[in-house]
Amino acid sequence: MDTASRKLIVSSSAFTEGGDIPSLYTCDGQGINPPLQIGQIPEDAVTLALIMEDPDAPNGTFDHWLVWNIERTATIQEGRNPGINGTNSAGKTGYIGPCPPSGSHRYYFHVYALDAHVKLAAGANKQGLMDAMESHILAEGSIMGRYKKQK
């Protein structure tokens, strides 16, 4: 099978595709990561990587979470850090929940199945992660949720 056509099925028990992300996972709540389920992981996948981003941010795409070397799993648990974290757009490592300054924003959770461990130091940025995993992507998929601040 051509690797470019292999698709992961990414879902969440917390929200549906295009649906609202519950406030628990945002700046209005506890700010923990939502649970994600990953289906159709290729048998030859060694690790997973995840990039969560907001393309609607006023100054361009805001990276909320970069994590790699996630052991091959069908579930990323709520409130758990499953791998090595990169630096998000807030200049920190780890998950930072949705907190749009105005209106409703879209938040994409992109998951990548990789054929190797990513050789990248913790704290790397998104471009570093993309470059490091470029030739190792076996399949990818995403889920998009929306959020509008409650307060």
C-alpha positions in Angstrom: 0.0 0.0 0.0 1.2 3.5 -0.8 2.2 5.1 2.5 0.8 8.5 1.4 -2.7 7.0 1.3 -2.6 5.3 4.7 -5.0 7.1 7.1 -5.2 6.9 10.9 -8.7 7.2 12.3 -8.4 9.7 15.2 -11.4 10.2 17.5 -12.1 11.3 21.1 -14.6 10.2 23.7 -14.7 13.9 24.8 -15.9 15.5 21.6 -16.9 14.7 18.0 -15.2 15.8 14.8 -16.0 19.5 14.4 -17.8 19.5 17.7 -17.1 21.6 20.8 -14.2 20.7 23.1 -15.4 20.5 26.7 -14.1 23.3 28.9 -12.3 20.8 31.2 -9.6 20.6 28.5 -9.3 24.4 28.1 -8.1 27.6 30.0 -11.7 27.7 31.4 -11.2 24.3 33.0 -8.4 22.2 34.2 -6.4 22.6 31.0 -5.6 18.9 30.7 -5.4 17.1 27.4 -8.5 15.3 26.1 -8.4 11.5 25.5 -7.7 10.5 22.0 -8.3 7.1 20.3 -6.3 6.1 17.3 -7.4 3.4 14.9 -5.9 1.7 11.8 -2.3 2.1 13.1 0.0 0.3 10.6 1.5 -2.9 11.9 5.0 -1.6 11.1 4.5 1.6 13.2 7.0 1.9 16.0 5.9 5.2 17.6 3.4 8.0 17.2 3.7 11.7 17.2 1.1 14.4 17.8 0.8 18.0 16.9 -2.1 20.1 18.2 -2.6 23.5 16.6 -5.0 26.4 16.2 -4.9 27.9 12.7 -7.3 30.6 13.7 -4.9 32.4 16.1 -4.6 36.1 15.4 -0.8 36.0 14.7 -0.8 32.8 12.7 -1.0 29.1 13.6 -0.6 28.6 17.4 1.0 25.3 18.4 -0.6 24.0 21.6 1.1 20.6 22.0 4.0 18.8 20.3 4.7 15.3 21.5 6.7 12.4 20.0 8.1 9.0 20.7 4.7 8.0 22.0 4.8 4.2 22.2 2.5 2.5 19.7 -1.0 2.7 21.4 -4.6 3.0 20.4 -5.3 5.4 23.3 -3.8 8.6 24.5 -5.3 9.0 28.0 -6.8 12.2 29.4 -4.4 14.3 31.3 -1.4 12.2 30.5 1.9 13.1 28.8 2.6 10.1 26.6 6.0 11.0 25.2 8.7 13.7 24.7 7.4 17.2 24.5 8.4 20.0 22.2 8.1 23.8 22.8 4.6 25.1 22.1 3.8 28.7 20.8 3.6 29.9 24.5 7.3 29.0 24.8 6.6 26.1 27.2 6.7 22.3 26.8 3.6 20.2 27.3 -0.1 20.7 26.6 -1.7 24.1 26.6 -5.4 24.1 26.3 -7.6 26.1 24.0 -8.0 29.7 25.0 -9.0 31.8 22.0 -8.8 35.6 22.6 -12.1 36.1 20.8 -14.7 34.0 18.9 -14.6 30.3 18.2 -11.4 28.7 17.0 -10.6 25.3 15.5 -8.1 23.0 17.2 -6.6 20.2 15.2 -5.0 17.1 16.8 -2.8 15.6 14.1 -1.5 12.1 14.8 1.4 10.5 12.9 2.4 6.8 12.9 6.1 6.6 12.4 8.5 3.7 11.5 11.1 4.8 14.0 11.8 6.7 17.2 12.3 10.4 16.5 15.9 11.5 17.2 15.1 14.9 18.6 15.8 16.6 21.9 13.0 17.6 24.2 11.9 21.2 23.7 12.3 21.2 19.9 9.9 23.3 17.9 7.3 22.2 15.4 9.6 22.7 12.3 12.2 20.6 14.0 9.7 17.8 14.7 8.3 18.0 11.1 11.8 17.7 9.7 12.8 14.9 12.0 9.8 12.7 11.2 9.4 13.6 7.5 10.8 10.4 6.0 9.3 8.2 8.8 5.6 8.9 8.4 3.6 5.7 7.6 0.2 7.1 8.2 -1.5 10.2 9.6 -5.0 11.4 10.7 -6.6 14.1 12.6 -9.6 15.3 14.6 -10.8 18.9 14.8 -12.7 20.4 17.7 -13.9 23.9 18.3 -13.8 26.1 21.4 -15.0 29.6 22.4 -14.1 31.0 25.8 -16.8 30.9 28.4 -15.6 33.8 30.5 
